[in-house]
Amino acid sequence: MRSYPAELRARMDDGPMSRLQWSAIAVCVLLNVLDGFDVLVMSFTSAAVSAEWGLSGSQLGLLLSAGLVGMALGSLFLAPLADRIGGAR
């Protein structure tokens, strides 16, 4: 890991945020909204999905849980990879 000079770190901490930084935050917020949207949609449409696919209650529960498990596994395994790749630049 690189050690940045204290002067550069102080400039980053004390200076205003740039347009690029605000854009990065906006993209992250948008992705977070989209991530939560699929869970919300499935909760509202679960009855229709269950009827269309002929799922029992336990099968529907497994289907809804699979999405949450996928998100959890993705955050456990992909987040450290993103930290390694993003930290290398």
N, C-alpha and C positions, 0 to 999 in steps of 0.2 A: 504494500500500500504506500502511496506517495505521501510525503510530508510537505504540505504547502506552507509557504512563508506566512508568518503571522500577519503581515501587512495585507496580503491578498485576502486572507480570511476575514480580517477586520473590514475591508472594503465591501466584501460580499454581505457581511452581517449588517453593516450600517447603511449601505446604499439602497436606493429604491429598487423595487422589482422591475425587471424589463418586460417588454411586451411578449417576448418569447417565454419567459417564466409564467406569466399570466396565461398564455396560450396552453402551456403544458398542464397547468392546473385545470383549465377548462376541459381539456381532453380527458384528464383523469376523472373529473366529475361526471362527464358524459358517459364514459365507460362504466362507471359505478352505477349510474342510473339504468343503463341498458342491462347490466348484470342483475339488478334487482327486478327489472321489468319482467323477465321470463318467469321468475318465481311467482310474481303477482298474477301474471296472465294464467299460469297453470292453476293457481288456486281458484280463480274465478271460472275457468272453463273446465274444471275437473269433471263435473257431472256430464257435460257434453262429450268430452273425450272418452270417459268411461262407457257411455252409451254407444258411441260410434264404434269403438274398438271392442265392445263386449267384455269389459274388464270387471272382475269382482272387486270388492272393496280392498282386499289385501293386495291384489295386483296393482290397483291404482296407487295404493300406499307405497309399494315398491317403486313404481314409476316416478312418483314425486320425490321419494327419498334418493333415487339414483341421481337426479339433478343436483341435489344438495351435496351428496357424497362426491360427485364429480367436481363441484366447486371447491370443496374442502381439499380434495387431493391435488387439484390444480394449484391451490394457494400454498400447499405444503411443499410440493415438488418444483413448481415452476417459479415461484417467488425467489428462492435461493439462486436458481439459475439466472434469473433476470438481474439479481444483485451482482452476481459474478461477472456477467457480460457487461452490465451497465457501469460497474465499478472499474472495469479494465480500460475504459476510455478516458 
